[in-house]
Amino acid sequence: MNSTSAKTWMKWLIRTGMLLLLAAVIWIVTVNSEDWLEQIDRFSWQPDLLLLSISAVLLGISYIIIPAGWIILSHSAGSSASSEELRAVWFMSQLGRYVPGKIWLFAGRAAFLKSRGLTGYRATSVPFLEMLYAAAGAGIAAVIPVMISSDAAFSNTPLRYAVLAAGISLLVIPFLTPIQKWLYRLKYGRIPQELPLPRLTGSVKLLFIYMILWLIRGFALYLWLKGFGASDISFLLCFAAAPLSWLAGYIVFLVPGGIGIREAAAVALVAPSGATGPILAIIAGQRLILSIIEVFFALASTRKLKFFGKEKPL
């Protein structure tokens, strides 16, 4: 079997696996929906506006932080665009993740960099590397609560070892060029001669930025759940759920924005027994807040790019 055939089979195998996973999620929701609605009806809703407001502010702060990695990597690749312009492009293109396959998110950012003079492979490498560093930061953020937690969910269970293995694997990816090239070929169909990687200090800085981002998201999730009166919620499990649910949404790339997948993954980690329905509803509400934040920054960025006078089609 030649390399082209192997690549085609690999793509179809991945797509089939994702479709089966999506079908399983739909089946679980269908089977349990009635029970979850009863749980929601029985739940004691006690909104705390202060906690909910703090959670929403933290979510907004985390969203402002996210483009930092893209800016650093773009400049490392040789882009002459200003940080303000790169940030605006990131916010606008982020809405592309709601298109199935998430291709428009990467295509938009790569097209912008190419329009500013970067070579094709460098332009496509930046959003690819951004995803790798974000995943590595998510791995660190997920491993930390597992390492220090005495929670029963992480006490000598397969979940503990699975999270540790995933976190450590994600952490080493940005530092192993052969793995990066293999992943690049899997996604783009070719291996570049060189990837525009930042130096060691730059890589450590990127990992720190993304780790802080996911820790903020975990704290925001905890406050959001507590703000609606959810009891028996593990503080550390929330810190693990935020990055791991994001990863789950990215893996199932056929689902626009990972909608439903991320919420289901977070619920699987943090929901106490018999409270799946209410916790799912609460986390879905946070997702709605995040979507509003995304749209707000995208609209604001449209005006900012016009101000630069360099607006290009993404």
N, C-alpha and C positions, 0 to 999 in steps of 0.2 A: 504494500500500500504506500503510495507516494505521499509527500508532505501535504499537498493540497487536499487529497482525499481524507487524510487523517485529521486535518484542520476542519474540514466540512463535517465529518462525523462527530468531532468534539463539540462543534457549535450546536449541532442538532441534539446531541446527548444532553448538553446543558439546557437547551431550550425545553426539551421534553421533561427533564427533571424539574425545571421551574414551573412548568404547566401542571405537573402532577402535584407539586407542593401547593400551588395556588388552588387547585381543585380540592386538596385536603383541607385547606383553610376554609373554603366556602362550605364544604360539607360539615365541618365542626361548627361553624356559625349557624348553619341551618338546623342542625340537630339540637343545639343548645339554646337557640334564641328564646324559646318560650320560658325556659328556666331562668335565663338571664333577665328577662323582663320582670319576672316575679321578684327576683332579687333587688332590682332597681326600685320596684314599688315598695318593698319592705325596708329599704335602706333609710337610715335617719340622716337626712340632708341638713347639715349645719354649716352654711357658708360663712367663712371668716374673710371679710373683704380686705383686711390688712395683709393676711398671708397670701391671698390670691393676687393682690396688687404687687407685692414683693416678688412673687413668682413670675408674674408677667414682665416686670422690669428686668429681672435676671435673664429671662428668655430673650428679651430685646438686646441686652448687653452681650449675650453670647452670640447673637446674630451679627452684631457689629464687629465682633472679634474675628469671625470666620474668614473674611477675605484676606486677613493678614498673611496666611500661608500662600495664597495665590499671588499676592503682591511680591513677596520675597522670592518665590520661584520664578516669576516673570522677569524680575530684575536680574536674577541669577542666570537666566537664559539669554540675557542681552537686550531685553525690552527697554526702550527709552521712554515709554509712557509714564506719566506721573502716577504716584500712588493714588491720588484722588480719582483719576480717570480709570485706573484699573479697578478700584473699589466699585465705582459706578457700573462698570461693565459686568463685574461679578454679580452684583445685585440684580441687574437686568436679566442676565443669562440664567440665573438660578431658577427662574420660573420654567425653564426648559426641562427641569426634572419631572414636571407633571405630564410630559409627553412620554408615552410608552417607549421603553428602551433607554431613556435618558440620553440619547445620542445628541439631542439638540443642546443640552447643557454643555457638553464637551465641544461640540462643533462650533457653538457660538463663541466660546472663549478662545478656541484655537484660531477661528477666523479673524477675530480681532487682533490677536498677536501677529498673525501673518500679514494683516493689512498694515501693521506698523513696522514691517521689514524683517521679521524673523523668518528663517527657513521653515519649510513645511514640517519637517520632523521635530524641530525645536518647538514650534507653535503647538503641535499636538502633544508633545511630551509634557508641557507644563500642567495642563489639567489632569493628565494621567498621573504625574508625580504628586500633584495636590491630593488626589484620591488616596494614594499610597500612604502619604504622611498623615492624612486625616484618620485613616484606618489604624495606623500605628499608634497615634495618639489615643484612639478609642481603645486599643488593646491595653495600653498602660492604665488608662482610667478604669477599665474593667477589672484589671488584675489587682489594683491597689485595695479596693474593698474586699476582694476575695481573700487576699493575704492577711488582712487584719480582722476580718469578720469572724465572730463566734456564732453567727446565725446558723440555725439547723440546716438551712438550705445549702450552705457552703461547708458543712462539717463532714469531711471525709465521704463525700458523695461524688458520683460521676460528673455532676454539674460543676463541682469545684475544679476537678482536673481538666474538664473540657474547656472551661473559661481560662484557666491558667495556660493551657497549651495554645489556645487560640490567641490569647494576648501576647505571649512570648513570640509566637510565629509572626504575628502582625508587626511586632516591634522590630524584628531583624530585617524585614523586607526592604526598608529604605537603605540599608547598608550592604545589601547583597546584589551587586550589579547583575550577575547571571539570572537571578530570579526576576529582577525588574525587566530584563530584556525578554525573558520568556513570557511574562505577563503582557508586555507591550506587544509582542508578536501575536499572542492569543487575541488581543483586542483589536489591533490595527492591521495584522496580516504581514508585518515585516519587522525586522530588528534594526534599529538605527545603529550606526557605527559608534555613536556616543550619546549619552543622555546628559542633559544640562543639569547635573546634580550640584547642589550647594556643597560647600566644604563641611567638615565635621562639626565645626561650631554652628554653622547655619542649620545643619540637620538637627542638632540638639535643640537649637532655638525653636525650630518648627515643631518638634515633638512636644516641647514644653508648652507652646502656644495651644496646640490641639488638646493636650492633656488638661490644661486649665479650662478650655472651652467645654469639654465633656464633664468635668467636675461641676462647673456652673450649671450645666443642663441637668445633672443629677440632683443637685440641690433644689433647682427650680421645680423638678418633678416631685420631689418630696414635699415641698411647701404647697404645691398645687393640690396634691392628694389630701394633705392635712387640712388645707383650706376649705375643703368640701366635707370635712368631718370623717374622713376615712381613718379608722383605727387599726392597730396592729400592723402598721406599715413599717418595714425595716428601712432605716435611714441608709445603711450601706447597700442594701439591695437596689435602692433607687439610683445610687451612684453607678452601679453595674448595669442597670437596666437602660439608662440613657444611651450610652455608647453601643451596647449590644443590640438594642432595638434599631438603631441607625444602621448598623452593619447588616441586619436582617433585611431592612428595606432596600439596601443597595444590592444585596445578593439577588433578590427577586426583582430583577431589572425590568420585567415585563409590566409590573404594576406602577402606574404613574405616581411618582413621589413616594413610593412605598406605602401608599395609603392602605390602612388595614393591617398590613404586615407588621409595621413598626409598632402599632398599638397592640396587636396580638402578642408580639414578643415581649413588650414591656409588661403586659398583664400577666403573662406566664411566669414572670420573675417576681413581681411584687404583690399580686393579688392574694389575700388570705383565703382560706377555704370558705366557700359559700358566698364570696363577694366578687366573683368574676364580672358579673353584669355591671354593678355600680362602678367598679374600678375601670372597666372598659369605657363606660360613658364619660367618666371624669378625664381619662387620658385623651379620649377623642376631643374633648373640649379644649384641652391644651393644644392639640394639633390645630384646631381651628384658630386659636390665638396666634400660633406660629405662622399660619397661612396669611393671616391679616398683616402681620409684621412683614412677611416677604413681599406682599403686594405693595404695601406702603413704601418700602425702600426701593422697589423696582420703579414705581412711579416717580419718586423723588430723583432717582438716578437718571431717568429719561430727561428730565429738565436740566440736570447737571451736565450731561453729555452735550446737550444743545448749547449750553453755556461755553463749553470748551470749543465749540465750533468745529468739532472733528467727528461728529457722529457718523458711524459706518453701519451698514446693515450687518446684523449678526446672523 
